[in-house]
């Protein structure tokens, strides 16, 4: 199930954020806000998802891939799952 995969990925993302003290506080807040938006969309079972969310997640992958590759990998995993459900 894609939603279960996304939930697991969000949990993994939070674990990496909690464990990584070197993430900029403003960026941490941005990722937490993106995670909350994604959880809200899943809970509401909307037919039309916020397409800007994927764009914002893709920007975060670019930002994190060099300094925080594990965080970037989890975000990529979320994007792949969202793409698999047509977003």
N, C-alpha and C positions, 0 to 999 in steps of 0.2 A: 504494500500500500504506500503510495507516495506521501500521504500525510504522515504516516508513521515514520517514514524515512526522514521527512523534514523535521519532525519533532525530535528524533534521535540526533540529527545533525545540529539542531539548535542547542540541545543539551550539551553536545560535545563542544560547540562553539563557546558556550558559557564556561565550561570547564577550562578551556584553553585561556579564556580571558581572565578567569579567576587566578589561574596559575602563573600568568605572565604579567609581572609588575612593570614591564618595560613598554607596555602599550600606552600611548598618550591618553590621558583622561578624557579629552574631548572626543577622540576617536572611539574610545571604549563606550562612551555615552551614545555616540552615533550608531555603533553596532548593536547596542542594547535596544535602541529605539527601532532600528530596522527589524530586529528579532521580534519585538513586541508587535509591530505592524503585521509581520508575517503570521504570528500566532493569532492575531485578531481576525485576519482574513480567513485563516483555516477554520476558526471557531464559527464564523458567520456563514460558512459554506456558500460564499458568493459565487455567482456564475461568472462575474467579471472581476478579475483580480486587478490589483494595482500594478500595471505594467511598468511603472517607473521604479518599482522596487527592484526588479531584475537589473535595470541600468545602474542603480545605486550600489547593488551588491557587486556588480562587475567592476565598478570603480574601486571598491574596497579590496578586491582581489589584486588589482594592480598596485594599490598602495601597500599591501601587506606581503606580497609574494617574496620580496627580498629579505626583509627583516623578521617576518613572522610566517614562515612557510606553512606551518601547521594550521594557523588560522586561515590563511589563503586557501588551503586545500579543503577545509570544511565549508568555506563560503562557496567554492567551486562545486562542491558536492550538492549544496542547496540549489544553486543555479541549474545544475544538470537535472535535478529532480523536478524543479519548476518547469523547465523546458519539456520534460517528458510528459507533463500534464497539459502542455499546450500554452504555457505562459511565456 
